[in-house]
Amino acid sequence: MISKQEIRQRIVQVTAKILNKDPSQIKDDAHFARDLGAESLQSVELVAGFEEEFDVDMDEDEALSVATVGGAVDYLAKVIAEQHG
C-alpha cells in the first residue's frame, strides 16, 4: 500500500512538471487554478498525469472537482485503495 506521503510526493512531481512550477512552491493547501495557475486544459492534463503515475482510472468530473493539492492526495488515496486494494 502506498503511503499518503508517497502519494503527495508523486502528485507534487507530476504537478510541477505539467504546470512548470518549483516543487517547493506546491503546498497541500495550494489551489490548482487560483494558486498554481492551472487552466482548464492543464487540469485535464493533470488528471491524465495522475492516472498514468498511479495506474488508476479516475472519474473525470469527480477528479476535476478536486481543487487543492491536499484534496488530490486524499482523492487519489481513495481511488488507489479501491482499484489496487
C-alpha positions in Angstrom: 0.0 0.0 0.0 1.3 3.4 -0.9 1.6 5.9 2.0 -0.2 9.3 1.7 3.3 10.9 2.0 4.4 9.0 -1.2 1.2 9.9 -2.9 1.8 13.5 -2.1 5.4 13.5 -3.3 4.3 11.9 -6.6 1.4 14.4 -7.0 3.8 17.3 -6.4 6.2 15.9 -9.1 3.5 15.5 -11.7 2.0 18.9 -10.9 5.4 20.6 -11.0 6.1 19.1 -14.4 2.8 19.9 -16.0 2.4 23.4 -14.5 6.2 24.2 -14.8 6.4 25.1 -11.1 9.1 24.6 -8.5 8.0 21.6 -6.3 8.8 23.6 -3.2 6.0 26.0 -4.1 3.4 23.3 -4.2 1.8 23.1 -0.7 -1.1 20.9 0.4 -3.5 23.9 0.6 -2.4 25.2 -2.8 -5.4 25.6 -5.1 -4.6 24.2 -8.6 -6.3 27.0 -10.5 -6.0 30.0 -8.2 -2.6 29.4 -6.6 -0.8 27.3 -9.2 -2.3 28.8 -12.4 -3.8 25.6 -13.9 -6.1 26.4 -16.8 -8.8 24.0 -17.9 -6.7 22.1 -20.4 -3.9 21.8 -17.8 -6.4 20.5 -15.3 -7.3 17.7 -17.8 -3.5 17.1 -18.3 -3.1 16.8 -14.5 -5.9 14.2 -14.3 -4.2 12.2 -17.1 -0.8 12.6 -15.5 -2.1 11.3 -12.1 -3.9 8.4 -13.8 -0.6 7.4 -15.5 1.5 8.0 -12.5 -0.7 5.8 -10.2 -2.0 3.4 -12.8 -5.6 4.2 -12.0 -8.8 5.3 -13.8 -10.5 8.3 -12.3 -13.9 9.7 -12.9 -13.0 12.9 -14.9 -15.8 15.1 -13.4 -15.0 13.9 -9.9 -11.3 14.4 -10.4 -11.7 17.9 -11.9 -13.8 18.9 -8.9 -10.8 18.4 -6.6 -9.4 21.9 -6.1 -6.3 21.6 -3.9 -3.2 19.5 -3.7 -4.2 18.1 -0.3 -7.6 17.2 -1.8 -5.9 15.4 -4.6 -3.8 13.4 -2.1 -7.0 12.3 -0.3 -8.9 11.6 -3.5 -6.1 9.6 -5.0 -5.5 7.6 -1.8 -9.2 6.6 -2.0 -9.0 5.7 -5.7 -5.8 3.7 -5.3 -7.3 1.8 -2.4 -10.4 1.0 -4.4 -8.5 -0.1 -7.5 -5.4 -1.7 -6.1 -6.7 -2.6 -2.6 
